[in-house]
Amino acid sequence: MAEPSALLSLPGAVASEQHPSLAAHYGEPLPEQRRLESGAAFVELPRAVVSVAGPDRLSWLDSMTSQRLTGLVPGGSAETLVLDQNGRVEHAVRVVDDGATAWLIAEPETASALAAWLDRMRFMLRVEVAEHPELAVLGAVDGAGLPASAPAGVPLVWDDPWREVAAGGWQYAAAAEHPGDRWRWSETIVPRESLAALAESVAAGERAVSGALAAEALRIAAWRPRQGADTDERSIPHELDWLRSAVHLTKGCYRGQETVAKVHNLGHPPRRLVMLHLDGSDGVLPAPGSEVLLGEKSIGAVTSSALHHELGPIALAVVRRGADAETELLVRAEGLEIAAAQQVIVPPGAGATADVPRLPRLGAVRRER
């Protein structure tokens, strides 16, 4: 288990159940959301850092993952996915490059496996892979002036590309105003030893801090997928609208690329991400994994949920592609069936974007003759 963060020693801090070394909140979950959203606070995130140094780093990472990375300039940010042979998501990676090293921000549960896989794939290339437990990751809107590490003179601040459709990407969501368009999220890599000084500045009233619950609520409201929360062993990027930020559709071959192209051009993802606006009259917030029902039929499960300071109880869920997109759903949690208004993110018709000419059936051709 990780050592408790220095920020967890602040008054009112309540440890996260999933990540006990971090704070879920500091006694005021909803005000903490407002401060975080306004850019007036920062949050310590459950993240881990892996570095890839060497002159071949970007072309090497580009050849193995879903996003184009070869043109990444010092200080530039990107998101990329490591897929298996069938196009399923194995790792979601946030990338910031400083001109000498690519710094990869990953989920803490997967970072060691990511580093081990990268190390096995080095062969004769000029790259070096390392894990960095001495580094922590802080989240904020527009960076919030946090003291970023800068080993090569370039601050290690990752600006989330979810705020717009990335070059070479694709958005399935048909919303006139996508909530991601207002998403100005950044993640800053800092020395873990600097957290004690940050905690002192918070205690002195010089800075404001929020808990991880605040970051999750804002992420869910932005329809922003996260590995380990909204994915399982079957997830492909299309189901979560992840082509918006993490996939370049024309950059060339990589593992899983055939599935990405086939589903996008010719097929449909088998499942789709939806936003659920939940009835909060019973005061129950469905936990991840709670069953989603259409009538009496189970069609999927909640992946993330939160109490939002404006929207109330909300959730992301992955449901069957063919489930009626107009019908109100139910979520089964704690012995209750909670009404859930469905907001479509990935529509049932997502994919099949190629304009493939349809050939006449053989029987029709013979009749014409």
Secondary structure, DSSP 8 states (H G I E B T S, - for coil): -----GGGGSTT-EE-SSSTTSEEESS-HHHHHHHHHHTS-EEE-S-EEEEEESTTHHHHHHHHSSS--TT--TT-EEEEEEE-TTS-EEEEEEEEE-SSEEEEEE-TTTHHHHHHHHHHT-TTSS-EEEE-TTEEEEEEETTTT-----TTSS--EEE-GGGS--TT-------SS-GGGG--EEEEEEEGGGHHHHHHHHHTTSS-EE-HHHHHHHHHHTT---TTTS--TT--GGGGTGGGTS--TTS---TTHHHHHHHHHT---SEEEEEEEE--TT-----TT-EEEETTEEEEEEEEEEEETTTEEEEEEEEETTS-SSS-EEEEETTEEEEEEEEESS-TT-S--S-------HHHHHHH-
